[in-house]
Amino acid sequence: MARAVKELPIAVAHSDRLYLSNLLVIFGLGALGVSFAAIALLVRERGATIATVAAVVGGLAGFCGGLANVLIGYDLAAAASANTTPAGAEQVLVSANRGWPFDVVFVGYLGGLAAATVLTAVALWRSPVVPRWLPVLFVLGVLLGALAPAGIVSIPLQLPITIALTALAVRIWKTTTPPDPQPQTNS
């Protein structure tokens, strides 16, 4: 209840920003789920099965994360913008996300994201298509991004995952681009 007392006045003052930021987080988690699938396309031969499992787990984790953020973020925004007393809004906020269904979604989010990250790193490590530093940077970037505090300080903490995902995207792009056709010579 103490955390709700602290966060609710901030949410009341910025409820429009809260709705927008939650929407961006949900889209980001969707993109992360798709990223696991795209990375799985990069891994061939050694590590392909692990990468496929990581893609499925990562997609489910992204879905659970989106759902958890809808429940938490939009409940906070709704409680903040409701025409009720602060005590009533705090009570709704505290009691809204209790119970085993929310726990399953939240564990699916955090546990699935951790498992997918480790499985993806193992698959990338085993695969000869990326340099050895890239899976390490990927894990480090996900950890730093997940643990980054809110605010401007989180921007430099997002750089490792940005670099890792950009390097992976370039490699995926190169492996999926068909080669230029060779001109036919008539002899």
N, C-alpha and C positions, 0 to 999 in steps of 0.2 A: 504494500500500500504506500510505503514511503516513496518508492520510485514513481508511482502514479501521481502522487502529490507534486513531485518535482517536475515531471514531464508535461502534465496537463496544462499549466499556464503557458508554457512555451508553445504547445500545440494550438491553444486557443488563439494566440497572437499570430500564428502562421499556418492556419489550417489549409489554405490554398497551396502553399508550398509543400505541405505535408502530403497532400494528395498527389501532387506532381512528382515529388521525390519517390514516393512508393511506386508510382507507375513506372518511373525510370528503373528502379531496382527490379521490378518484375520483368521488364523487357531485358535487362541485363542478365538475369538468371535464365531467361529463355535463350538468349544468345550463348550463354555459357553451356547450356545443355546441347545446343547445336554444335558448339565448338568441339565437344567431346566426340561427337559423331564424325565431324570433319577430320579431326586428328586421327581417328581410327582408319580413315581412308588412306592416310599417309603411310601407315605401318603395313608392311608387306612381309610375308614369310615369317621370320622369327618375331614373335610378339603379336601376330595378327589376331589370334584368339583372345588374348588378354586385352587388346585394344577394343575388340568388339564388345566384350563384357564391360569394359570401362565406359564405352559409349552408351550402353543400355543403362548402367547404373548412374552415369552422369546425367542422362536425360531424365530419369526418374527423380534424381536429386534436384535438378533444376525445376521440375514440375512441383515437387514438394516445397521447395524454397519459395517459388512464386505463390503457392497457396498459403504458406506460413506468413509471408509478408503481406498478403492481402488481409489475412485475419488480424495480424498484429497492427499493421500500419493503418488500415482503413478503420479498424475499431478505435484506434487512438484519434484519428481525424473525426470520426463520427461522434465520439464522446466529447471532443473539443468543440465541435460546432453544434451540438445538441442544445436546445433551449431548456436547460435544467440547472440545478444547483451544482456547484463544484463537487460537493460530497457525493451526489448522485452519479455524476459523470465518473468520478474516481471508482465508485463501486462497480459500475458497468465495465469499466476498463479492466479492473482486477479480476472480475468473475467471468469475463467473456471467453477467454482462451484457456479454460481449465478442462481437464478430463483426458481420457485416453485417446480420443481421436486426434486432438491437437498434439499430444505427445508423439503419436505415431508419425504424423506429418513432420513434426520438428526433428525427430530422430532420423527420419528418411532424408530430410534436408541436410543436416549436419553430417550424419554418418555416411550417407550416400556421396556427398561431395568429397569427404575425406577419402573414402574407398576409391571413388573414380579418379581422384587426383593421383593416388599412389599407383593404381593399376595403369593409368595412362603413362606415368613416369617409367614404370617397369617396362611397358611395351615399347616406349620410345628408346629406352636404354638398350633393350635387346635388339632393336631394329637398326640396321646399318644406314638408314636414310637421314639420320640427324647426328650432329656432333654430340659428344658425351656431355657437354656443358648445358645443352638445351633442356634435357629432362630435369636436371638439378635446378636450373633457373625457373622452370615451370612450377615445381613444387614450392620453392622459396617464394615465388611471386604469388601463388595462391594463398600460402600461409600469411604473408605480409598483407595482402589485400583483405583477407578475412579478419585479421586482427587489427586493422587500421582503425584508429579512432575517427570520430566524425570531425569535420572541419578541414581547413586548408592543409593541415599537417598530413592528411592522408594522400595528398597528391604525389609527393615523392615516393611514398610507400607503394603506390600503384605502378611505378615505373618497371620493376622487374617482370610483372605479369604482362604488361603492355609490350615489353621487348620480346618476351618469350612467345606470346601469341602472334606478334607481328612476324617473327622469324618462322614460326610454324605456318602461318598463312602464306608466306612467300614460297615455302617449300611445297605446300599443298598446291598452290597455283602452278608452280613449275611442273609438278608431276601429273597434273590433270590437263594441262594445255597440250593439245595435239601438236606434233612437230609439223614444221612447214613442209608442204609437199615438194618433192624434188621435180624439177622440170623434166619432161620426157624429151629425150633426144632421139631423133630418127636417124638410123644408120643404114 
